[in-house]
Amino acid sequence: MSSMLDARDLVSQLATPAALLEGEGHVFTSVSESYRRMIGGVDPIGRSFAVVLPELHEQGYTDRLDRVYLTGKPESGSGVAVTWGRNGDGASGRGFVDFVYQPITTAGGEVIGVLAQVQDRTDQIRLEKERRFLLEVGDVLSSSLDYDTTLAAVTRLAVDGIADWCAIDELLPGGSIRRIAVAHPDPKMVELAHTLHERYPQDPDAAHGVPNVLRTGLPELVEEIPEELLIAAAQDEEHLRIIRALGLRSYIAVPLRARGVVLGALTLVSSDSGKRFGEPDLRLAEELARKAAIAIDNARLYRDSEEARQALEEQAVELEAQAAELQQQAWQVEESQAALEATNLELASQVEIADRARLDSEAAQAILDAFFSAAPIAAGFLDPDLRYRRVNPALAAMDGVPPEAIIGRTIYEIVPGFAAQAEPIYREVLDTGQPVLNREIRGPRPTDPGTIGHYLASYFPVHTANNAILGVGLVALDLTDLTQTQERERIFAQVLEETRNEIYLFDAETYLFQQVNRGARENLGYSFDELQKMTPLSIKPEHTETTFTALVEPLRSGEKDLIRFETVHQRKDGSLYPVDVHLQLSTAGRRPLFVALILDSTERKRAEQELIAAKEAAEQANQAKSQFLTVMSHELRTPLNAIIGYEDLLDAEVAGPLTTKQREHLGRIRVGAAQLLGLINQILSLARIEAGKEEIYLESVDLGGLAGEVRSLMDAIAQQKGITLSISLPVEPAFTETDAGKVRQILMNLLGNALKFTDEGEVELSVGVEHGMAALRVRDTGPGIPDEFMERVFEPFVQADLSQTRRHGGTGLGLAVSRELARLLGGDITVESVAGIGSTFTLTLPVS
């Protein structure tokens, strides 16, 4: 029971969506906050799975929970469609999730609960659906210049995936609105929409909907259509009744805009599905409207240019006929003077007609000029002498010369780097009257000196109405950037092929190798033809198809984007070698592929074994050292205790009275023995710490009182050296749970060192609390420590200045033992020092 309580507590604290279900009814007993928000903010605790999530219950997921209890094995699913409030705002929405039902078992294997973990993939699936939808829309729009037909197809695509209704309206010259297309899954509803549109034309001054979007050029998003909006849009009671019957829920209306001009509007409506549009839907609608607007604009431009061309051709034929008629009249003038006057009158009439035709021709020419200038592709016209007579801005920009500086000059003057390649092509077109299409030429890039440009050009003859060649037309594309990209991709592929690491690409379904680089082929000993018939299982003897499929499942499900594992590869000759595998799943191509980067770990494994052996040897040596120090310290302490005992007996005059000289000798023996005993104790402490056998005896300790005791013990040494030993204590007592004996030993070491190395000035011991830790500082005015020895002073048997060691004695164990003891108590010792000024050692300990 306590384990289930722990599980409930753990689940409630998870950051990811998760829930704990117990019992045969699969009752929710704990959920994470993110899971609660995902299901709409309701509290499921104490309620069954079927009640809280009836949609999933009807889809059979309660049965899958039952199977977890029966089999003790997890159940999972990917891309499951479900309706709930993913943001916890009380509003429901259609979403997609991945889930895993993981059994929770007793020690005996009995299933006592199920942990449900959920990953929300709604946004990912929605974005992928939108991408496919827009690609399909692009294909439809580019299939024909008849935009009535293509836009009708687009509206059908929209109601098949993103809305219940879709309509596209065109803004005509004069401000009238033409309904291009409307779509709904039910053809009867489409007929009803057409009937409503004819019976109730849209008010151009309406405050909402298509008229407002066309008038303002701004999009509209109504997430929930209120009743007031329906009433405002209705033109009479019957109209309102029909609108209500349609069950409209939400709508988006966006302008169709091209080149800064509003051409129409796109409307998306939600009804039967109950979908509520949001900002992502608005962005999708705006992108769809942009594509539709481009299709309309392109079709209009093409229509206008075709009409202008046909008008010019008709006018040219008419002018030729008029010229023939004028010639006939001239002949008649020679025959009869009388007929001359009548002919002159007729001629004047024809001239007037010709003038009107010329004006019409000039207007058509203006349209062609505008189309030629606005074309995004480089275009130009050259006469038979290969002099430029017309160039558009795109060609001038490609040549790096203003248009007015090009007219009248030859190709050798404008593009000398390409002239030698281009002149034969121009001559071929002029001689044969046939176009030369898609010819690739290369040469110095005029706009980027020092680089070679790659261009795709087409050349075609330009004829008069009598089929005489006037010159050569040119259209060109700059492929330089595309060619450079292809070259970089080629170099990258070559690097992957030549690297000594092994790289494999294999099919995500069949596991057959698709690509294997040279490093892998040479290491395995197989040819590429042989490997194309093999799979990873052919070279991984440790794996079966079942184990390998289970290994890559996290990549298939999207749970992970990279997995790493160790295994062995088998060469063609049967030899094995260890490898590190980095495996990913790529969906960039037509079929998903696994991409594996393999590192031969033979040398690393050998180095690891050598490192383990060296570590074991070092640990054995360290253990032997500790044992040696312990034994030697005990062996030294036995005779030393005898020396101290006999010194005490002599000092007590057991063997008779002592002279003053004899007492001086005994004092030296006492000091030497005490120093040696202190050294032995330090060695024993260090040995116990390194062996992990140093014991701690915790008690409540007043650090201020303890510091005062240590100061009293050390005061005699300070007085003997003529040094001031001061103490600074906090106003409030500082208590902590610690080992008083070890803290006393540390302070004795720190104060002993400070007094030992300070010849004049003062030594101060202070106690305080900083940042939640007790801080005991020992500050002296001694010689200080050079920077290069600052951390080394805590190493065993190290002192900053060997001359000080010879002068004052000591082994350098005190600070090493003190720091180890401080860390054993949950604290530390740090040092700050300035050479020639003094040092400050700080002992920090946890405060109760």
Stockholm file with secondary structure:
# STOCKHOLM 1.0

chainA/1-848         MSSMLDARDLVSQLATPAALLEGEGHVFTSVSESYRRMIGGVDPIGRSFAVVLPELHEQGYTDRLDRVYLTGKPESGSGVAVTWGRNGDGASGRGFVDFVYQPITTAGGEVIGVLAQVQDRTDQIRLEKERRFLLEVGDVLSSSLDYDTTLAAVTRLAVDGIADWCAIDELLPGGSIRRIAVAHPDPKMVELAHTLHERYPQDPDAAHGVPNVLRTGLPELVEEIPEELLIAAAQDEEHLRIIRALGLRSYIAVPLRARGVVLGALTLVSSDSGKRFGEPDLRLAEELARKAAIAIDNARLYRDSEEARQALEEQAVELEAQAAELQQQAWQVEESQAALEATNLELASQVEIADRARLDSEAAQAILDAFFSAAPIAAGFLDPDLRYRRVNPALAAMDGVPPEAIIGRTIYEIVPGFAAQAEPIYREVLDTGQPVLNREIRGPRPTDPGTIGHYLASYFPVHTANNAILGVGLVALDLTDLTQTQERERIFAQVLEETRNEIYLFDAETYLFQQVNRGARENLGYSFDELQKMTPLSIKPEHTETTFTALVEPLRSGEKDLIRFETVHQRKDGSLYPVDVHLQLSTAGRRPLFVALILDSTERKRAEQELIAAKEAAEQANQAKSQFLTVMSHELRTPLNAIIGYEDLLDAEVAGPLTTKQREHLGRIRVGAAQLLGLINQILSLARIEAGKEEIYLESVDLGGLAGEVRSLMDAIAQQKGITLSISLPVEPAFTETDAGKVRQILMNLLGNALKFTDEGEVELSVGVEHGMAALRVRDTGPGIPDEFMERVFEPFVQADLSQTRRHGGTGLGLAVSRELARLLGGDITVESVAGIGSTFTLTLPVS
#=GR chainA/1-848 SS CHHHHHHHHHHHHCSSCEEEEETTTTEEEEECHHHHHHTTSCCCTTSBHHHHCHHHHHTTHHHHHHHHHHHCCCEEEEEEEEEECTTSSSCCEEEEEEEEEEEEECTTSCEEEEEEEEEECHHHHHHHHHHHHHHHHHHHHTTCSCHHHHHHHHHHHHHTTTCSEEEEEEECTTSCEEEEEEECSSHHHHHHHHHHHHHSCCCTTCSSSHHHHHHHCCCEEESSCCHHHHHHHCSSHHHHHHHHHTTCCEEEEEEEEETTEEEEEEEEEECTTCCCCCHHHHHHHHHHHHHHHHHHHHHHHHHHHHHHHHHHHHHHHHHHHHHHHHHHHHHHHHHCHHHHHHHHHHHHHHHHHHHHHHHHHHHHHHHHHHHHHHCSSEEEEECTTCBEEEECHHHHHHHTSCHHHHTTCBHHHHCHHHHHHHHHHHHHHHHHCCCEEEEEEEEECTTSTTSEEEEEEEEEEEECTTSCEEEEEEEEEECHHHHHHHHHHHHHHHHHHHCSSEEEEEETTTCCEEEECHHHHHHHTCCHHHHTTCCGGGTCTTCCHHHHHHHHHHHHHTSCSCEEEEEEEECTTSCEEEEEEEEEEECSSSSCEEEEEEEECHHHHHHHHHHHHHHHHHHHHHHHHHHHHHHHHHHHHHHHHHHHHHHHHHHTTTTSCCCHHHHHHHHHHHHHHHHHHHHHHHHHHHHHHHHTCCCCCCEEEEHHHHHHHHHHHHHHHHHHHTCEEEEECCSSCCEEEECHHHHHHHHHHHHHHHHHHCCSSEEEEEEEEETTEEEEEEEECSCCCCGGGTTGGGSTTCCSCHHHHHHHCCCSCHHHHHHHHHHHTTCEEEEEEETTTEEEEEEEEECC
#=GC SS_cons         CHHHHHHHHHHHHCSSCEEEEETTTTEEEEECHHHHHHTTSCCCTTSBHHHHCHHHHHTTHHHHHHHHHHHCCCEEEEEEEEEECTTSSSCCEEEEEEEEEEEEECTTSCEEEEEEEEEECHHHHHHHHHHHHHHHHHHHHTTCSCHHHHHHHHHHHHHTTTCSEEEEEEECTTSCEEEEEEECSSHHHHHHHHHHHHHSCCCTTCSSSHHHHHHHCCCEEESSCCHHHHHHHCSSHHHHHHHHHTTCCEEEEEEEEETTEEEEEEEEEECTTCCCCCHHHHHHHHHHHHHHHHHHHHHHHHHHHHHHHHHHHHHHHHHHHHHHHHHHHHHHHHHCHHHHHHHHHHHHHHHHHHHHHHHHHHHHHHHHHHHHHHCSSEEEEECTTCBEEEECHHHHHHHTSCHHHHTTCBHHHHCHHHHHHHHHHHHHHHHHCCCEEEEEEEEECTTSTTSEEEEEEEEEEEECTTSCEEEEEEEEEECHHHHHHHHHHHHHHHHHHHCSSEEEEEETTTCCEEEECHHHHHHHTCCHHHHTTCCGGGTCTTCCHHHHHHHHHHHHHTSCSCEEEEEEEECTTSCEEEEEEEEEEECSSSSCEEEEEEEECHHHHHHHHHHHHHHHHHHHHHHHHHHHHHHHHHHHHHHHHHHHHHHHHHHTTTTSCCCHHHHHHHHHHHHHHHHHHHHHHHHHHHHHHHHTCCCCCCEEEEHHHHHHHHHHHHHHHHHHHTCEEEEECCSSCCEEEECHHHHHHHHHHHHHHHHHHCCSSEEEEEEEEETTEEEEEEEECSCCCCGGGTTGGGSTTCCSCHHHHHHHCCCSCHHHHHHHHHHHTTCEEEEEEETTTEEEEEEEEECC
//
